[in-house]
Structure formats: C-alpha cells, structure tokens
C-alpha cells in the first residue's frame, strides 16, 4: 500500500483491533509469568519470534539485507526493545495489568515530548501542549496513587521505563535511516538483538521456571506467534503506511481495553484514581495527535 497522510477507515479499524490485541497481551503476560520467570519468558518470546519471522520472510521471498546506514539505528532499536520488554514483563510481576497499562501506554506522550526537542517538525503548540500536560498529569496520578494494596513503586517505574523505551524505538523508525527499511527487517533487528540480551539477563534474574502448566506454554506461544512476530510485523507495516504520530495515537485505546480486561478476566480491583488517570492519559494522547484543522 502507498504511504498515506492520514488515517483512513481501514487504518482506523486495523489500529483499533491491534489496540485490543495488545491489551489482551498484557493479561497473557501476567498469566505466563505464573509459569516462567519474566525476563526468561521475554527472551524465549524474542527467540521464538526470530524463528517465525525467518520462516515468514523465506516464504514471502523477503530479503534479509538492509542498507549499511540503517544498521546502527537497528542495533539501537533492538537494544531498546530488549530493555522495554525486560521492564514490562517484570513490571507485570509486581503490579496489576490496569496500573501497568495506564503507565506503559503513555508512550505517545514521551514520543511527543522527545520529538518536540529533537524534531523541528514535531514542535508542541496549542492543544498538543494541553494534551501533553493532561496526559503527564494522568501518569503522575497513577504513579502517586497508593490506595490500592497491589500498588508497587518498582512495578510503576519499570512500566514507565518500558514506555520510554518504546517511544525511543518509534523515534528510531521515524527519524533515522531505519525509516527506509521494510517492516520485516526492522522487526528482525529487534527480536534478533533482544533475544540473546534477554536470555543472558535472565541468568541473573532468578528462576527460569515456576509452577509451569500447559496454559503458561500456550500463553508463551500466543505471544511468540500472535504478538512478537506477526503482531509487531503488522504494527510496523501500519507505521510504514500512516503517520507515526497518528498510529501512536491509537495506543490510547490499549490502556482502556487493558483496564477493562484486567477487571473482567483477572478480577482486578480498579480504583477511582486509576480511572481518572486513564481518562487524563487517553484524552491527552488524543489531543497530542489530533489532526490539524479539526479544531
């Protein structure tokens, strides 16, 4: 598909479905952590994704070569990917899906903030600045809320670090030669570099296996096939077609879906401050990425 300047009906439908998909993945990670150590699970996921992606690229006849100029940015993106999921998987070991998701899916906020200083075309002004303040206020509220007994400062900080790493990856795709690399090669950089880094880190992170059950293996396979390989490939494909900020803006739906799924599936108790924080973050991200001319 040719590059588009705005989100059309197909893009909106695909991005809403992907937001729901990612939200459900937070629940699956929480489940999977019951059978695997979180960093070990993240490493296995990336390693499995390498295999799936290699098969997919071979079947599709996609080249494995990339421009030399894109290699440094690819290495950076892969390292950030490893740190992102090391932090996210561990965060979900300490805190609820609801809290982690509100903080983690603030990624567009940090992307907009970083872009304001590094990208002249992404300067913040008007409603975007108001949206940034609102969303950051929502994140701060979530971080400061200690009314829930499941609240964990360590989990919150890890989720925030993961969000900033995700923003760094999006910035690499947007502002370096990596933007000219097809989605499959972009993703291969990330999973191929993150797999050994995560597996190495897992050696120093406690237990590899916990009370391993078939449901945990199923959860890991879901993450490998439907998220870390084909799922992220779809996200990068959408990012290659639509404006990065517009694609990122749909991520405000993921914490909404994640809070609802955490409540419905895991029976999490969602306090009023979490709902307020969620609304502030979602509204702020919408304003940050609102198309100029819409008011």
C-alpha positions in Angstrom: 0.0 0.0 0.0 1.1 3.6 -0.7 2.1 6.0 2.0 -0.9 8.0 3.3 -1.0 11.4 5.0 -3.9 10.5 7.4 -5.7 7.6 8.9 -8.5 6.2 6.7 -11.3 3.7 7.6 -9.1 0.6 7.0 -6.3 2.1 9.1 -8.7 3.0 12.0 -10.2 -0.5 12.0 -6.8 -2.2 12.0 -5.4 0.0 14.7 -8.5 -0.4 17.0 -8.2 -4.2 16.6 -4.4 -4.0 17.3 -5.0 -1.9 20.4 -7.4 -4.6 21.7 -4.9 -7.3 20.8 -2.1 -5.6 22.7 -4.4 -5.0 25.7 -5.2 -8.7 25.8 -1.5 -9.4 25.6 -1.0 -7.7 28.9 -3.3 -10.2 30.5 -1.5 -13.1 28.7 1.9 -11.8 30.0 0.5 -11.8 33.5 -0.7 -15.4 33.1 2.6 -16.5 31.5 4.6 -15.1 34.4 3.0 -17.8 36.6 5.0 -20.4 34.8 8.1 -18.7 33.6 10.5 -16.1 35.0 9.5 -12.8 33.4 12.8 -12.0 31.7 13.3 -15.6 30.6 9.8 -15.6 29.1 10.6 -12.3 27.3 13.8 -13.9 25.9 12.0 -17.1 24.8 9.4 -14.9 23.1 12.0 -13.0 21.1 13.9 -16.2 20.2 10.7 -17.8 19.0 9.8 -14.7 17.1 13.1 -14.9 15.2 12.2 -18.4 14.0 8.6 -17.4 13.0 9.9 -14.3 11.2 12.6 -16.2 9.3 10.1 -18.7 8.1 7.7 -15.9 7.1 10.4 -13.9 5.2 11.6 -17.1 3.4 8.1 -18.0 2.3 7.4 -14.4 1.1 10.8 -14.0 -0.6 11.6 -11.0 1.6 15.3 -10.1 1.5 17.4 -10.3 4.7 19.7 -7.5 3.6 19.5 -3.9 4.9 21.3 -0.7 4.0 24.5 -0.3 5.9 23.4 3.2 7.0 20.5 1.7 8.9 22.5 -0.9 10.9 23.4 1.4 13.8 19.8 2.5 14.3 18.7 -1.1 14.0 21.1 -2.1 16.8 19.8 0.7 19.0 16.2 -0.2 18.4 17.0 -3.9 19.2 18.7 -2.9 22.4 15.7 -0.6 23.4 13.3 -3.5 22.5 15.2 -5.8 24.9 15.1 -3.2 27.7 11.4 -2.4 27.0 10.2 -5.9 27.5 12.6 -6.8 30.3 11.0 -3.9 32.2 7.4 -4.6 31.1 7.4 -8.3 31.9 9.0 -7.7 35.2 6.6 -4.8 36.0 3.6 -7.2 35.5 5.2 -9.5 38.0 4.9 -6.7 40.6 1.7 -4.8 39.8 -1.7 -5.2 38.1 -2.4 -5.1 34.4 -4.5 -2.0 35.0 -1.8 0.1 36.6 1.0 -1.1 34.3 -1.1 -0.5 31.2 -2.0 3.1 32.1 1.6 3.9 32.5 3.1 1.8 29.7 0.7 3.1 27.1 1.6 6.6 27.8 4.3 6.0 25.1 2.9 8.7 22.7 3.3 11.3 25.4 7.1 10.6 25.7 7.3 10.3 21.9 5.8 13.8 21.5 7.9 15.2 24.3 11.2 13.8 22.8 10.1 14.8 19.3 9.5 18.4 20.5 13.2 18.8 21.3 14.7 16.6 18.6 12.5 17.0 15.6 11.7 20.5 14.3 8.6 19.3 12.5 7.1 17.9 15.8 7.1 21.1 17.9 4.4 21.2 20.5 1.9 24.0 20.5 -1.8 24.8 21.3 -3.9 21.8 22.0 -1.0 19.5 21.7 0.7 21.2 24.7 -2.5 21.0 26.7 -2.8 17.3 25.8 0.8 16.7 26.9 0.1 18.3 30.3 -3.1 16.3 30.8 -1.5 13.0 29.9 1.5 13.6 32.1 -0.8 14.6 34.9 -2.6 11.3 34.4 0.6 9.3 34.6 1.7 11.2 37.7 -1.7 10.5 39.3 -1.2 6.7 38.6 2.3 6.8 39.9 1.3 8.6 43.1 -1.8 6.5 43.8 -1.1 4.2 46.7 -4.7 3.5 47.7 -4.5 0.0 46.1 -2.7 -2.7 48.1 -1.3 -4.1 44.8 0.4 -0.8 44.0 4.2 -1.2 43.6 6.6 1.6 43.1 9.1 -0.8 41.4 6.4 -2.0 39.0 5.3 1.5 38.2 8.9 2.7 37.5 9.5 -0.4 35.3 6.4 0.2 33.3 7.4 3.9 32.8 10.8 2.9 31.7 9.3 0.4 29.2 7.1 3.2 27.8 10.1 5.5 27.3 12.0 2.7 25.5 9.0 2.1 23.2 9.0 5.8 22.4 12.7 5.6 21.6 12.0 2.7 19.1 9.3 4.8 17.4 11.7 7.7 17.2 14.3 5.4 15.6 11.8 4.3 13.0 10.7 7.9 12.3 14.0 9.9 12.4 16.8 7.6 11.2 17.7 5.6 8.1 15.7 2.8 9.7 12.6 4.5 8.3 13.6 3.3 4.8 13.9 -0.3 6.0 10.9 -2.6 5.4 8.9 -3.7 8.5 10.2 -7.3 8.4 13.8 -6.2 8.6 13.0 -3.6 11.3 11.4 -6.3 13.4 14.2 -8.8 12.8 16.6 -6.3 14.2 14.6 -6.0 17.3 13.9 -9.7 18.0 17.3 -11.0 16.9 19.2 -8.5 19.1 16.8 -8.7 22.1 16.7 -12.5 22.3 20.3 -13.1 23.3 20.3 -9.9 25.5 17.2 -11.0 27.4 18.3 -14.7 27.7 21.6 -13.5 29.1 19.9 -11.1 31.5 17.7 -14.0 32.7 20.7 -15.8 34.0 20.9 -13.1 36.7 17.2 -12.7 37.3 16.2 -15.6 39.5 14.1 -18.6 38.4 13.7 -19.7 34.8 10.6 -21.8 35.6 7.9 -21.5 38.2 4.7 -23.6 38.5 4.8 -24.4 34.8 1.4 -25.6 33.4 0.1 -26.1 29.8 -1.7 -22.7 30.0 1.6 -20.9 30.5 3.1 -22.6 27.5 0.0 -21.7 25.4 0.4 -18.1 26.6 4.0 -18.0 25.5 3.2 -19.5 22.1 0.4 -16.8 21.7 3.0 -14.1 22.4 5.6 -15.6 20.0 3.2 -16.1 17.1 0.4 -13.5 17.5 2.3 -10.7 19.1 6.1 -10.7 18.9 6.3 -11.8 15.3 3.2 -11.4 13.2 1.6 -8.8 15.6 4.6 -6.5 15.7 5.1 -7.0 12.0 1.6 -5.7 11.4 2.3 -2.7 13.6 5.5 -1.8 11.7 3.6 -2.3 8.5 0.9 0.2 9.6 3.7 2.6 10.8 5.2 2.4 7.3 1.9 3.5 5.7 0.4 6.0 8.1 2.0 9.0 10.0 3.9 7.7 13.1 2.1 10.1 15.5 -1.3 9.1 14.1 -0.5 5.4 14.6 0.8 6.1 18.1 -2.4 8.0 18.9 -4.5 4.8 18.7 -2.5 3.3 21.6 -4.7 5.4 23.9 -7.3 2.7 23.4 -5.0 -0.1 24.7 -4.9 1.0 28.3 -8.7 1.5 28.2 -9.1 -2.1 26.9 -6.5 -3.4 29.3 -8.1 -1.9 32.3 -11.4 -3.4 31.3 -9.9 -6.8 30.5 -7.9 -6.8 33.8 -11.2 -6.2 35.6 -13.2 -8.8 33.6 -10.6 -11.6 33.2 -8.3 -11.2 36.2 -10.9 -9.7 38.6 -8.6 -6.7 39.3 -10.0 -4.0 41.6 -9.7 -0.8 39.7 -9.9 2.2 42.0 -11.3 5.6 41.0 -7.9 7.3 40.8 -6.8 4.7 38.1 -10.0 5.5 36.1 -9.2 9.3 36.4 -5.6 8.7 35.4 -6.8 6.6 32.4 -9.1 9.3 31.2 -6.5 12.0 31.5 -3.9 9.9 29.6 -6.4 8.9 26.9 -7.7 12.5 26.4 -4.2 13.9 26.4 -2.9 11.5 23.8 -5.9 12.3 21.6 -5.1 16.0 21.8 -1.4 15.4 21.2 -2.1 13.5 18.0 -5.2 15.4 16.8 -5.0 16.2 13.1 -4.5 20.0 12.5 -7.7 21.7 11.3 -10.0 19.6 13.5 -10.5 22.4 16.0 
